[in-house]
């Protein structure tokens, strides 16, 4: 099922990995902050605070 939240999480994860962060660490950071309605920008910004 297509889900915008999953797309946002994937896009944020891809961006963090592109910046050189470990994929597993980035996934954990996104999992900690994702509640379901964040934009890609918010996910990246908040994940960077954790990483």
Secondary structure, DSSP 8 states (H G I E B T S, - for coil): ---HHHHHHHHHHHHHHHTT--HHHHHHHHHHH--S---HHHHHHHHHHH-
